[in-house]
Amino acid sequence: MDNNERNRDYCLSILQEYTKSDSLLKHAYAVEACVKAYAKKYNEDEDYWSNVALLHDFDYEMFPTEAEHPFKGSEILKEKGFGEEFRMTILSHANYSGVARESLLSKVLFACDELAGFLTAVAYVRPNKTIAEVEVKSVKKKLKDKAFARTVSREDIYKGVEELGIPLDEHIEFCITALKEKKNLLGL
């Protein structure tokens, strides 16, 4: 494992080089918070897991099509010396990439990606726009509202918990807690 794969400052510099949108940066931080919390829960390498999550969409702003994302990002990371496992995990978060999610990290990344974005959207419609106001029951109610945050794939959220083998309520609660710990960074 390359030391850069565990160096958050280096990974953050890559993210910020390729991603200028505040909302995409916050999405990366939100997914990172959820994935890092799972790394801690499962006694895994928190730095490595965090950095995979941090960089999972770093190429999206420049290469937003299915033909390019996350493939261009994988090429860029390979040129920067990132290993195959790191890159394959990122590729696996895109259903259309053809890369199977076999590792626990790849399943966690997929399960957290869409949900982190959805939880952020739910927080934004709360009276004080904070994650502290978000509850599991309100998230589940919003999941049923197809007009709310319509770009978020509900199918991916449900498939993510199925692949992880945990109940939806537990996953939602776990991710809400993880986001609360990073609320200042996320602006929530």
N, C-alpha and C positions, 0 to 999 in steps of 0.2 A: 504494500500500500504506500503510495506516494505521500510524503508529508504535506504537500499542497492540498491533498484531499481532506486533510484534517485541520487545515489552517483557515479559520473563518475569515480573517482579514483579507487573505488572498482571494477566497471565494466571493466575498462581498465586493471586492474591487472588480471582479469579472462581472458580477451581477450589475453593478452600477455603471460599468463601461457600456454594456449592451442594453440596459433598461433605464429609460428616463422617466417613464410614466409613474407618477406617485402611486396610483392604484395597483399597478403591476408589482412595484416594489413592496407595497404593503401585503399583496397576495403572497409573495415569496416569504415574507417574514411570518405571515400567519401559518402557512403550510409548515415552515421551519419550526414554529412553536409547537404545533401539534405533533409533528414527527419526532422532535427532540423529547417531548414528554413520553412518547411511546418507547423511545430508546431507553429512557430512564426506567420505565416500567418493566421492560423486558431485559434490563441489565445488558444493553448493547452499547456500542461505541457512540456516545452522544455527539461528539465532534463530527465524525464521519456521517452519521445519519442526518445531522443538521445541515451539513454542507450539500448533501445530495438534494435535500428538500429546498434549500436556498437557491440552488442552480437549476431546479427542474424545468423552469420556464424562462431562463435567462435570455434565450434566443427568440422568444415569442414576438416581442415588439418589432424586431428587424425581419423575422421570418415567420409570419403568422399563418401560412397555409399548411394544410396537411402534407403537402409534398415537401415542405421544408422543415417544419417544427415537429419533433425535436431533433431531427436528423442533422441539420446544420450545427446545432449546439453540440451534438456528439462529436462532430468533426473538429470543431473549435477546441473542445476539451481534450480531444486526443492530441492535437497539436501542442497543447499546453501541458501535456504529460500526464493527464488523468487516465487511470487504468480502465480496463474493460468492464470490470464489475460495476464501478461507479457509473460509467456511461450506459451500460445495459439497464441498470436500475432506472435511470432517467428515461431511457427509451421506452421502458415497459409501462410508464404511466399513460402513454398514448395507446388506446385500444387498437388503433390502426397501424401501429409500428411493426406488428408481427413479432414483437419480443414478449415472450411469456413472463408473467409475474410468478416466479418460483420462490424467491427469497422472502423472508419475513419483511425486510425493508421495502421491497418492491410492493408488497401488499399494503403495508402501512402508508407508503407514499400515495398510492392510488386511492386508498380509503380517505385520506386526509385532504387531498387536493380540492375536489369539488365542495366537500363539506366546509372547509375553511372559508372559501369564498361565500358560501351560502350563509354561514354564521355571521360573517361581516355584514352582508346585506340585511339580515334580520336585525342586527344591532343598529344599523343606520335608520331603521324605521321605528325604533323604540323612542319614547318621549325625550330621553336625555342622550340618545345616540351612543349608548355605552354597552359593552359586552356584559357588564354586571346585571343588566336588566333582562338578558336573554335566558329563557328557560326552555327545557326540553320540550314541554308541551306546545309552546308557541312555535318552536322550530318545526315540529311535526305537523302542526296546522298549516304553516307556510309551505311546507313541502307539498301539500295537497293542492295548493293554489298555483295552478300552472302559469298564471300571468305574473306571479311574483318571481323576480330574479330568473326570468325565463331562459337565460343563456346557461344556467347551471343545470347540468345533467342529473336529474333525479335517478335515472337508471344507473349512472356511475356511483352515486352515493349508496344505493341499495346493493349494487354488485360489490362495492368495496367492503361493506360490513359482512357480506356473505363470504367473500374470500378470506377475510380476517377471522371469521368464525365467532363474531361477538354480536350481541344484540344491538340494534340501532340506538335505543335509548342510552345504553352504556357508552357507545362511541360518541354520540352527540354530547353527553355530559362531560366525558373525558376531554373532548376538544374545546368545549366552552371553558373549562377550567384552565386548560393550557393557554388559551387566548387571553384570559383574565390576567395571567401572570406577565403577559407582554402588552397589556392594554396601552401603555404609554407609547411604545414603539409603533403600535398599530393605529394610534389615534382613536382608540375606542374606550 
